[in-house]
Amino acid sequence: MTKSGLMVSFEHLEWAHGQPRGVSSVLYVPKMQLSQKPFLMISQCALGFLCLIVVSGSLVRLTGSGLGCVDWPGCSETKFVDVSTGHTAIEQINRLFTGLVSAAVAACAFGAFLVFPRRRKSIWLALGLVFGVLAQVLLGAIVVLTGLNPWSNMAHFLVSMALITTAVLLVDHVKGQLQDGPNSLVSLSPLSSRIARLITTLCGIAIVAGTLVTGTGPHAGDEKAIRLAFDLRTITRVHSVFVLLCVGFTLFLFLRITNRATEWQVLGRPIELFLGLAVAQGALGYLQYFSGVPAQLVAIHVALAIAVWISVLRLGLASRG
């Protein structure tokens, strides 16, 4: 301490063995820092958990377990945790899994403040995950307390997709920080960039339309839950139109860049991945519709929707070059 006993200044002290000379090791606390590589792993872990919670949530609905827990935050008025029946256990496990998602997102936000060099964009994206998960908790309560109202269910799913979007942006940003040397961008033609952005927009609209199909269809999560008043065949056709438009523009962009070496270098792999997933998802959609919308195919459809959305986001991110 100084003679006045108020403070110690380390600025001009000599350093020895990683700490200031003459300063007790008990008093010296090194600054906590996190490198970009482990922060990338934490961000990818958060993204993985956010994808899994969407699939587990769909399984709750598809097994008719949406009201397995009839209260919130406890499972019932008398039990916070209840696994006494199959439906209750499924809903309860999904709620407990939310705790793992929250922990992963909190670790991501904590890491954004510790990572070196610290980036403001990483901090805002990580905090966006935290606020998004909090919003999901509140929406989950609304879903239960409104008896699985389809509009609240739709909001629940779409916020999940927004969280996945934020996590993808965070992972992409951190990967950019790990690139060696200057970031060399390949210039794309304005038309190719606009088409890529249009594909992303159409895919987003198709997903929103898909939630309307879900809200109208047979898998409500509980036999007593209300359904949207749309005609199922009509709203399914609307959803299909946007899917077909999305695939059509993707094929056009694919053919356009085939003979453009520099653009193919940037967009080739992302567009191949997205096109393959989009075609598979469209084929699965027709299969489940003409086979009476079985729950097993719907579950695969939800999982593929996540993969399709992540792949189109990566296509959009690649088109920035």
C-alpha positions in Angstrom: 0.0 0.0 0.0 1.0 3.6 -0.3 1.9 5.7 2.7 -1.6 7.0 2.8 -2.9 3.4 2.8 -5.4 4.1 0.0 -4.2 2.4 -3.1 -1.5 0.7 -5.0 -0.4 1.7 -8.5 1.2 -1.1 -10.6 2.0 1.0 -13.6 5.6 1.7 -12.9 6.5 -1.5 -11.0 9.1 -3.9 -12.5 7.7 -7.2 -13.6 9.2 -10.6 -12.6 7.9 -14.0 -13.5 4.6 -12.7 -14.8 3.7 -10.4 -11.9 4.9 -7.0 -10.5 8.2 -7.2 -8.5 7.6 -6.7 -4.8 3.9 -7.4 -4.9 2.5 -10.3 -2.9 1.1 -13.1 -5.1 -1.9 -13.2 -2.8 -2.7 -9.6 -3.7 -2.0 -9.9 -7.4 -5.0 -11.2 -9.5 -4.2 -11.7 -13.2 -6.8 -10.4 -15.6 -9.1 -13.1 -16.9 -9.0 -13.5 -20.7 -10.4 -16.0 -23.2 -8.9 -16.6 -26.6 -11.1 -16.6 -29.7 -10.9 -20.4 -30.3 -12.6 -21.5 -27.0 -15.1 -18.7 -27.4 -15.9 -20.1 -30.8 -16.5 -23.5 -29.2 -18.8 -21.9 -26.6 -20.7 -20.1 -29.3 -21.1 -23.3 -31.3 -22.3 -25.1 -28.2 -24.9 -22.5 -27.6 -26.1 -22.8 -31.2 -26.3 -26.5 -30.9 -28.4 -26.4 -27.7 -30.7 -23.8 -29.3 -31.3 -26.1 -32.2 -32.0 -29.1 -30.0 -34.5 -27.2 -27.8 -36.6 -26.5 -31.0 -36.7 -30.2 -31.8 -37.5 -31.3 -28.3 -40.3 -28.7 -28.2 -41.8 -30.1 -31.3 -41.7 -33.6 -29.8 -43.7 -32.2 -26.9 -46.4 -31.0 -29.3 -46.3 -34.1 -31.5 -46.7 -36.5 -28.6 -49.7 -34.5 -27.3 -47.8 -33.5 -24.2 -48.2 -29.8 -24.5 -50.3 -29.6 -21.4 -48.5 -32.4 -19.6 -47.6 -29.6 -17.1 -50.7 -27.6 -16.6 -49.1 -24.8 -14.6 -46.0 -22.5 -14.7 -43.2 -22.2 -13.5 -44.1 -25.4 -11.6 -45.4 -28.4 -13.4 -48.6 -28.3 -11.3 -50.0 -26.5 -8.3 -48.4 -29.0 -5.9 -45.3 -30.1 -7.7 -42.5 -28.2 -9.3 -41.1 -31.3 -11.0 -43.5 -34.1 -12.0 -42.9 -37.2 -14.1 -45.9 -39.2 -12.9 -47.3 -39.7 -16.4 -45.8 -40.1 -19.9 -47.1 -36.7 -21.1 -46.0 -35.0 -17.9 -42.5 -36.5 -18.1 -42.0 -35.4 -21.7 -43.0 -31.8 -21.0 -41.0 -31.8 -17.8 -37.8 -33.0 -19.5 -38.2 -30.3 -22.2 -38.6 -27.6 -19.4 -35.5 -29.0 -17.6 -33.5 -29.0 -20.9 -34.3 -25.2 -21.1 -32.0 -24.9 -18.1 -29.1 -26.3 -20.2 -29.9 -23.9 -23.0 -29.9 -21.0 -20.5 -26.5 -22.1 -19.1 -25.0 -22.3 -22.6 -26.3 -18.9 -23.5 -25.1 -17.4 -20.2 -21.6 -18.9 -20.8 -21.6 -17.4 -24.2 -22.5 -13.9 -22.9 -19.9 -14.2 -20.1 -17.3 -15.3 -22.7 -18.1 -12.3 -24.9 -16.8 -10.0 -22.1 -13.7 -12.1 -21.4 -12.6 -12.8 -25.0 -9.5 -11.0 -26.3 -9.6 -9.0 -28.4 -13.1 -8.0 -27.1 -15.6 -7.0 -29.9 -18.7 -4.9 -29.4 -20.6 -7.0 -32.0 -19.9 -10.2 -30.1 -21.1 -8.7 -26.9 -24.4 -7.4 -28.4 -25.1 -10.7 -30.2 -24.4 -12.7 -27.0 -26.6 -10.4 -25.0 -29.3 -10.8 -27.6 -29.2 -14.6 -26.9 -29.7 -13.9 -23.2 -32.7 -11.6 -23.8 -34.1 -14.0 -26.3 -34.0 -16.9 -23.9 -35.7 -14.8 -21.3 -38.4 -13.9 -23.8 -38.8 -17.6 -24.6 -39.3 -18.4 -20.9 -42.1 -15.8 -20.8 -43.6 -17.1 -24.0 -43.5 -20.6 -22.7 -45.6 -19.5 -19.8 -48.1 -17.8 -22.1 -48.3 -21.0 -24.2 -49.3 -23.1 -21.2 -51.5 -20.5 -19.5 -53.5 -19.9 -22.8 -54.0 -23.6 -23.3 -51.6 -23.9 -26.3 -53.1 -21.1 -28.3 -51.7 -21.5 -31.8 -50.6 -17.8 -32.1 -48.5 -18.1 -28.9 -47.1 -21.4 -30.2 -46.1 -19.7 -33.5 -44.5 -16.9 -31.6 -42.6 -19.4 -29.4 -41.2 -21.1 -32.5 -40.3 -17.9 -34.4 -38.4 -16.5 -31.4 -36.5 -19.8 -31.4 -35.6 -19.2 -35.0 -34.6 -15.7 -34.2 -32.3 -17.0 -31.5 -30.8 -19.5 -33.9 -30.2 -16.7 -36.4 -28.4 -14.6 -33.7 -26.2 -17.6 -32.7 -25.3 -18.2 -36.4 -24.3 -14.6 -36.7 -22.2 -14.8 -33.6 -20.4 -18.0 -34.7 -19.8 -16.4 -38.1 -18.4 -13.3 -36.5 -16.1 -15.2 -34.2 -14.8 -17.3 -37.1 -14.0 -14.1 -38.9 -11.8 -13.1 -35.9 -9.9 -16.4 -36.2 -8.9 -15.8 -39.9 -5.2 -15.4 -40.4 -4.1 -12.1 -42.0 -6.4 -9.6 -43.8 -9.8 -10.7 -44.8 -9.7 -10.9 -48.6 -13.2 -10.5 -50.0 -14.2 -11.6 -53.4 -16.4 -9.1 -55.2 -19.8 -10.5 -56.3 -21.9 -9.0 -58.9 -24.8 -6.8 -57.5 -27.4 -9.2 -59.1 -25.9 -12.3 -57.5 -25.9 -10.6 -54.1 -29.5 -9.4 -54.5 -30.7 -12.9 -55.5 -29.0 -14.4 -52.5 -30.7 -11.9 -50.2 -34.0 -12.6 -52.0 -33.6 -16.4 -51.4 -33.0 -15.7 -47.7 -36.1 -13.6 -47.5 -38.3 -16.1 -49.3 -37.0 -18.9 -47.1 -38.0 -16.8 -44.0 -41.5 -16.2 -45.4 -41.8 -19.9 -46.1 -41.0 -20.7 -42.5 -43.5 -18.2 -41.2 -46.1 -19.7 -43.6 -45.2 -23.1 -42.3 -46.1 -22.1 -38.7 -49.5 -21.2 -40.0 -49.8 -24.7 -41.5 -48.8 -26.1 -38.1 -51.3 -23.9 -36.3 -54.0 -25.2 -38.6 -53.0 -28.8 -38.8 -53.8 -31.8 -36.5 -50.8 -31.7 -34.1 -51.9 -29.1 -31.6 -50.1 -30.6 -28.6 -53.3 -31.4 -26.8 -56.8 -32.7 -27.9 -58.5 -29.6 -26.4 -56.3 -27.0 -28.0 -57.9 -24.7 -30.5 -56.8 -24.5 -34.1 -56.5 -21.7 -36.6 -59.5 -21.2 -38.8 -57.6 -21.4 -42.1 -58.4 -24.1 -44.6 -55.5 -26.6 -44.3 -55.2 -27.3 -48.0 -55.2 -23.5 -48.9 -52.6 -22.5 -46.3 -50.4 -25.5 -47.2 -50.5 -24.3 -50.9 -49.4 -20.8 -49.8 -46.5 -22.3 -47.9 -45.6 -24.4 -50.9 -45.6 -21.4 -53.3 -42.9 -19.7 -51.2 -40.9 -22.9 -51.0 -41.1 -23.4 -54.8 -40.1 -19.7 -55.4 -37.2 -20.1 -53.0 -36.0 -23.3 -54.8 -36.5 -21.7 -58.2 -34.4 -18.6 -57.4 -31.7 -20.9 -55.9 -31.6 -22.9 -59.1 -31.3 -19.7 -61.1 -28.4 -18.5 -58.9 -26.8 -21.9 -59.1 -26.8 -21.9 -62.9 -25.7 -18.2 -63.0 -22.5 -18.7 -61.0 -21.6 -22.1 -62.5 -19.4 -20.4 -65.2 -18.3 -17.5 -62.9 -15.2 -18.9 -61.1 -14.8 -16.1 -58.6 -18.5 -16.1 -57.6 -18.5 -19.9 -57.4 -15.5 -19.8 -55.1 -17.7 -17.8 -52.6 -21.2 -19.1 -53.2 -20.7 -22.6 -54.6 -20.5 -24.7 -51.4 -23.2 -22.7 -49.5 -25.6 -22.8 -52.4 -25.1 -26.6 -53.0 -25.8 -27.3 -49.3 -28.9 -25.1 -49.2 -30.3 -26.4 -52.5 -29.9 -30.0 -51.4 -31.5 -29.4 -48.0 -34.3 -27.3 -49.5 -35.2 -29.9 -52.1 -35.2 -32.7 -49.4 -37.4 -30.5 -47.2 -39.8 -29.8 -50.0 -40.1 -33.5 -50.9 -40.6 -34.4 -47.3 -43.3 -31.8 -47.0 -45.3 -33.3 -49.9 -44.7 -36.8 -48.5 -46.1 -35.9 -45.1 -49.1 -34.0 -46.6 -50.2 -36.9 -48.8 -49.6 -39.5 -46.1 -51.9 -37.8 -43.6 -49.3 -35.7 -41.7 -47.9 -38.4 -39.5 -46.1 -37.1 -36.4 -42.8 -38.9 -37.2 -42.5 -37.1 -40.5 -43.4 -33.7 -38.9 -40.6 -34.1 -36.4 -38.1 -34.7 -39.2 -39.6 -31.7 -41.1 -39.0 -29.5 -38.1 -35.4 -30.7 -37.7 -34.8 -30.1 -41.4 -36.4 -26.7 -41.2 -33.6 -25.7 -38.8 -30.9 -27.1 -41.1 -32.4 -25.3 -44.1 -32.6 -22.0 -42.2 -29.0 -22.2 -41.0 -27.8 -23.1 -44.5 -29.7 -20.2 -46.1 -28.2 -17.8 -43.5 -24.8 -19.0 -44.4 -25.6 -18.4 -48.0 -26.7 -14.9 -47.2 -23.5 -14.3 -45.1 -21.3 -15.6 -47.9 -23.0 -13.2 -50.4 -21.7 -10.2 -48.5 -18.4 -10.9 -50.1 
